[in-house]
Amino acid sequence: MIQTIYIERQVADHPRAREVLARFPAAQRIDCDRYTEIFNPKNQNFRLQKQQPALIIAHKFGKRVLSAPEGYGIGGQHNYYFSHMLNCIYDCRYCFLQGMYRSAHYVLFINYDDFFASMDRTLANHPSEDVWFFSGYDCDSLALDPVTGFATHLLTFLESRQRAFVELRTKSTQIRALLAAPAIPNAVVAFSLTPTETADRFEHKAPPIAKRLQAMRQLADKGWPLGLRFDPLIFDDAFEERYRRLFEEVFAALAPQSLHSVTLGAFRMPQRFFRNLIRLYPSEPLFASPLQGRSGLVSYSKTREEEMIRFCLKELTTYVPPERLFSCSADTRQHGNPPVQTLQAAGVPKR
Amino acid sequence: MRLVTALTPEALPLIEHYRLEQVDSDPLFPLYRNDTIYLVVSGIGKTLAAAATAYLHTKSGELPNQPFLNIGIAGHHRSIAGAARVANRITDQSTGQTWYPPQIIRDSMERSALITVETVEREYAEDAAYDMEAAGFYPIAWRASSAELVQSLKVISDHPGESAADLDLQRIEGLIGNCFDEIDGLVKALQDLAGIVVSTTPEPYRLEPFVERWHFSVTQRHRLRRVLARWAVLAKGEDPLTSVPSGCPSARHTIEALENALLAKPLDLHAEVARPLTKLS
């Protein structure tokens, strides 16, 4: 339950801001000029703020739609990302947001229409071509949707723009807005999954894997294109056994034809973020496990990463056609220095 | 726990309840302490509050992640004398600078904006509390600790119908003393919060047994420190020196031996966190 809401004075009278405020009548409201006054200062502790994060309602200025790194995508040629929120209601121990942001408060940018206008401008830059927009880098796309109502607005926008494709990346079961709307082919609902024990251990406050699969089935029954995101892959001595069981569980629940795409990516993180994570969680065995610095990232050794990906691809090809499988390989990743916001995502085409 | 008050009457109920004893006979600022709590009396005004907070931090060992709480009386726009308020926004009226102490403690205490003024407030124009120290205290304490652990609690003493000029020392002591339960609740909550950071930091293995036997460059010392930190988490209380061959020729080989020993260990991420064998002195 949100107990504190910061609100930028300039959006205080925005109807959407009022709707959000009305959902939390007991929350204390604190006015501010810019969300950055609360979100950006130094000497904040992400871990402590996760005890009771506040909500910050703000206006997003500047670039709202950004280019995804070269080579990124799930089959499309033009790839972009956007973030109507910063931070996530879940507390996944491996998440790069902990290392990237100083604050764990949730920032909600309520000028949705400006995001859509930016997407329209991006579409106009690629006439007659499909364009992919990825949501869910800096937040979970759906977890706070009952509060934000963003998905409903986005789907309305997408209905009349068949060239605009969106990936909604989530661990949540907040799919009411999707179930209430007719399925459209240009919105892929992508669920992040890890083995049950790994999710229990690292994905604090996130719905259990069984609940996520249940939500996926509901969406599949309604005709929504689905994505599976096995990212990050987390290694320990039981890696193969855990992931084999996960794949069995997933494909016992889901028909492969309901899947738009499946992506894989081993745990990896910019070194600066990783150092911050160690400071926050010095006793976390995951961060003490065998990881290496490579090309500005902390990841498993190249050999181990390739073994993990190879194993998963081999297992997954028994369920999924190869053209729907994508993985993030070390070799591809080393080509450039992609924006940090994108590093959590997999999806660099395998070929 | 580090407490900052402006006046001795504000400090007296705290000194009594926490059984604090004066530290120095002739200090820069009056300083009191017990085993876990330090208290400084700053005097009136934000400059003194800033100086006393820095003094307190230094005198209490400059430890990281310590909770800081500014306690005192304040005026308020509303007639709520005797009520305690935790500041959720602190504004320095003279500069316009504003801070937002993170509100992450779940309690039933009321919150208020707090405006720090240079002279005693008589207008109380905004719906806020008015004091003379918080804007001096907060930025210094924040620099010394983490924002979540730095808070300001004010007991309302005056308002438009009841002037600060009517306050005497006994009344101030009474106002603070009557809110002791709220103050103590916040002190405990802040201590618990700080405990999350402090209690989960494993005590690292000592570098000395290694640097006495091999020559480590600065970079190698960083690597050694990191591998020993990993060892404290993963190696179940084993002495890392036992994994280094006795005839190991160099610092580089020593680090590699430790890293390889960790690589060879079973990795079960669901296992309990290991306790270290030796402690940093």
Interface residues (C-beta under 8 A of the other chain):
Chain A: Q3 T4 Y6 Q28 I30 C32 E37 I38 P41 N43 Q44 N45 R47 L48 Q49 Q51 Q52 P53 A54 S103 H105 E197 T198 R201 F202 I234 F235 D236 D237 A238 I278 Y281 P282 S283 E284 P285 L286 F287 A288 S289 P290
Chain B: N65 N88 R89 T98 Y100 P102 Q103 I104 I105 R106 R111 A113 W142 R143 S145 S146 A147 E148 L149 L193 I196 V197 T200 T201 P202 A229 R230 V233 L234 L262 L263 P266 L267 D268 L269 H270 A271 V273
